[in-house]
């Protein structure tokens, strides 16, 4: 595992060298997790050409020392030293006069105060240097996502008997979340989405007291977490036998997902995959009730680059992990979304989520 972190730092330093910068200030906790294995809070990183410094306070020193690989841990006394002063001390000791900083992960107010301590240092905003590296998952990362997805698969299987007439969205969500954590999930990938009947048309439905009735469409979107890596899966059902309209909605979404999956491979334009699903949806009678977003990367964050849409200019590379999640959402009636995590391969893709795609539930 230590070798993977060394490789990530090596790739980052190549990018820093190409931009003729001596260091990178890291403000994103997700990026610190990726670069240094730190999973705590209240920390800031400085990556130089030969060292990694992590600045935190007394609350997280022991955790940082246990988790971080080849990292110099600095305990800052927040009452006596500003963050800018702590950073400047490291920069001066390393004779650094030019650096990148993660402008997208710090407020203008915080940066303005910090910049007063960095006079004389050439500071350049970083355009997602670490996020760009995170798009391609290494073998260890993919294993963690697969483990998270396996927990979610099993939890749904175990909770399916609870999808019966009279169960509420909230109660089912709580049982599903409890089961994932009993199976080993480190918390939740995100607050679970559960919608019954007309509420299934809400793409991000917050579970409520609404109870399941026969004939209701059901949307369940959820995920688990292993070693900081997340899964994300959606399954849709019907409580009982589907009518022709409900079956048509489900089959259309399933065809759209399959069309997108069949287009996936390294070297493919994201817009081509987006269009593959969109062509199916737009040719259907439900074209007015679809969305343009087809999916997204998933890893340390639930939503990572790339974001697959008609305007995404990304070219897929091997070991991208993405979701493919077309949907149809009809206000006042109901919705269907089918979502899977997949890893992109040189010649196609491999499923990471494996829960069966059944539609009609015996009620």
N, C-alpha and C positions, 0 to 999 in steps of 0.2 A: 504493500500500500504506500509506503514511503516513497518508492520509486515513481509512482504516478504523480505525486506532488512535486517532485524534483523536475519531472518532465514538463509539467504545467509552467513552473517558474522559468524553465529554460526557454520555452516558447514565448512567454511574456517578455523576457529580457531581449529576445531577438527583435520584438516589436519596438521596445524602448530604444534599442540601439539604432534601429532604422529611422526613428524620429529624433535621434541625437539627444536623448534625454537620459539623465543619470539615475532617475528614480521615479517611482509612481506612488502618490498618496492614495490609499485605498480607504474609502469611507463606507462602502457597502458591506454589511455584515455577510450577505450571501457570497460576495467575492472573497471575503476573508475565509469563509468556510471552504471555498474552492481552492484557495491558494495556500492556506495554512492549517486547515482542519479545525479552525476555531468555531465553536458553536454557541458562544456566550453573547453578551451584550456589551454596550459601552466600550467599544474598542475601535482602534484606527490602525491602519497598517502603513508601513513604508517599505517598499520593495526597491532595493538598490541592485547593482550589478552582481553583488556577491553576498548579500545578506537580506534577511527579512526581519523587520522590527515590528512588534505589536505593542501599542500603547494602550493600557487600560488602567483600572484602579484596584484598590485592595479587595473589592468584592469578587473579582474574577481572576486574580493572579494565579491561584492554585489551579483553577480550571484550565487556564491558558497553558500553564506549565505541563499539565497532564496531556493536553490534546495536541498542541502545536508541534510540528516537525521542524527541526533546525531553525528555530525562530528565537530571536532575542527579545525577551519579554521585559517591558518597562512599566513599572508601577508609578503612575503619576499621582501626586498629591493635589487634588483638585482645588484645595483651599489656597495653595501656595504657588501653583504653576498653571498657567493657561495651557490649553491644548496647542495653541500656536507656539508658545515657548518650548513645550516639550518636543514638538516637531522640529523647531529650529535647532534645538540642541543636537538632535540626531544628524540633521543636515550639515551642521558646522563640523561635527566630529568626522563625518564622511567626506568633507570638502565638496559638497554638492551645491551647484549653483544653477542647475536647470532640472526641472521636473515636470511630470504630468500630474494632474489631479482629477479625481472623479467628480466633475462639476455637476453631473446629474444626480448625485447622491448626497448633496450638501445644500443647505439653504443659503440664500444670498446673505442673510443676516449673519450666519455663522462664519461664512467665508470672509465677509468684510472684516469681522473682528480678528480672524486668524491672519489675514493678509498683512495686517499691521506688524506682525512678528516675522513676516517673511520678506521684508524689503531687501532688495538686492538679489533675490532669487527669481530666475525666469520661470514663471508658472504658466503652464499651457493646459487648457481643458482637455481631458481625454475623451475621445469619441467612442466609448464602450470597448476599450481594449480587452478587458477581461471577459466581458459578455460575449465578444466575438469568439474567444477561445472556448467558452463554455458550450457553444453550439455543437461542437463535436465531442461526444462522450467517449471516454476511455473505457476499457473492458470492465474495470472495477465499478465505474459509475453505472454502467448498464446492468451489472449484476444487482446493484442496490435497487434500481428502478424495477427490475424483474421481481425482486423479493417483495417490494411494496405492492406491486400489482397482484402477486400471488395471494397476499393477505386480503386484498380487496375482493378478489375472486372468491376466496373461501368464505369470507364474511357474508357476501351476498348469498352464496349457496346456503349457508347456515340460517340466514334470516328469511329466506323465501317463504317458509311456512307461515310467517307472520303477516304476509300480504293477503289478508282475508277481509271480508266485509266487516266494517266497523272500526278497523284500526285507523288511527289518525296519522297524518303525515309526520307530526312531531314524534309520536311514539315509535314509529318505524325508524326514523332517522336516529333517534337515541339508541335504539337497539343495534342498529347497523354500526354506529360509531363505537359503541361499547364492545361489540364483537371484534371489530378491527383492532382495538387496543388490547383486548384479551389475547389476540393472536400475535401480538408483538409490535403493532404500529406505534411509533413514537408520536402520539398525538394524531392530528388530522391533517391531511393534505390541504384541506379547506373545509369550511362549514358545509355539511352535506346539503344537497338540493333534492327535495322530494316534493313532487306535485301530483295531486290527484284531480281527475276530471278537468274542468275548465282551467284550473290552476296549473296544469301541466303545460299550458301555453306560455307560462312565464319562464323564460330561459334560465333565470337565476332565482327560482322560487324558494322563498324562505319557508321551511316546514311550519305548518300551522295546525290548528285543532281540526281542520277539515278531515272528515272520515271517508274511508273508501266505500264506494257504492258499486253495485254490479253495473258493468258497462263503462266504467271510468277508464280513461287513458291514464297511464302512470309513467312518470319520468323520474328516474333516480340517478343522480350524478354525484360521485363520491371518490375518495382516494385515501390511501394510506401513506405512511412515511417510514423509511428505513435509512438510518445513518444520514439523515438530512435530505434524502432524495424522495421525490413524490411520484405517486401514480394518479391517474385521472381517467375515469371510465363512466360512461352513461349507458344505461339500459332502459328500454321503454317496453311497457306491457299494456295489456288490456285485461280488466277484471272480468273474466268470462269470455264469451264468444264475441268476436269482432263483427261489426256490420261492414258493409261493402266500403263505406267511406273510410272507416278506421283502418281496414286492411289496405286500402289504396294508399293512405298516408304512410303507413309503415313500410310497405313495399317500395314506395318511391324513395324514401329516405335510405332504405337498405341498398337500393340500386345506385343511388348517388354515392354512398360510401364505397361501394365496390368499384365503381368507376374511378374514384379518386385513388383507391389503393392500387388498382391495376396500372396506374400511371407512375407510381413511385419507383424511383431508383436514383442512385447517385448520378449527378450530372443533369438531372431534370430541373426545369424551371418551376418554381413554386406556382407561377401563374398558370402553367399547364395543368397542374394537379387541381388548382382552384377551379379552373374552367371545366375540368372533367366532371366534377360534382355539380357545378352550376348548370351545365348543359342539361343534365337529367332533371334537376329541380325546375329550371325555367321552362322546360318543355311540358311540365305537368300542369294540371289544373290548379295547383297550389303555389304557383310562381309568385303570387303577391304575398305569400306568408313564409318566405325563406329569408335567410341572412347571408351576407357576403363573406363573413368570416368562416373559414372551413376548419381551422385548427391552429395549433401553436406548438412550440417547443416545450418540453417539460423536463425538469431536473431538480436542482436545488430550489428553484422557484417553480410555482405551479404554471405560470405563464412566462416563458422565455422565448427569445428569438429562435427560429423565425416565426413570424405571424402570417399564416398562410391565407392569402386574400387575393383579390384581383389586382392589387397594386404592389404586392410583395415581389421584389426584384431578386430574391435569393435564388441561388442555384444549390439544390440539395447535395449534400456530401455524405459519404458513408459514415455511419454512426451518429447521424442526427437522430434524436428521439423526439417524435412529434405525435400529436393527437390528430385524428381525422374524425370530425364530428358534425356532419351535416344535420340539419333539423328543419322541421316544418312546425310553425307555431300559429294557430288560428285563434285569435282572441274570442273568449266566450265559449269556445268549443273544446279545445285541447291541443296538445302538441306531442311530437315524437322527435327524439334525438337519439342517435346511436353513435357512441364514441369509443374508440380504442386507441391505446398507446401502441406505437410501432417503432421499430428501429429500422432506419433506411440502410439498405445494403447496396453493393455495387450493381447487382442485377435485380433488385426488387426490394422486398421488405420482410420483416419478421414480426409477428404479433408478440406484444408484451402482455397485454390483457387477454384473458382467455375465457371469461364467463360466457356461457351459452347465450345465443341470441334467440330466445324463444319469445313469442308475442302473447299468445292467448294463455291465460292462467285458469286453471280449474278452480272455480270458486264454489 
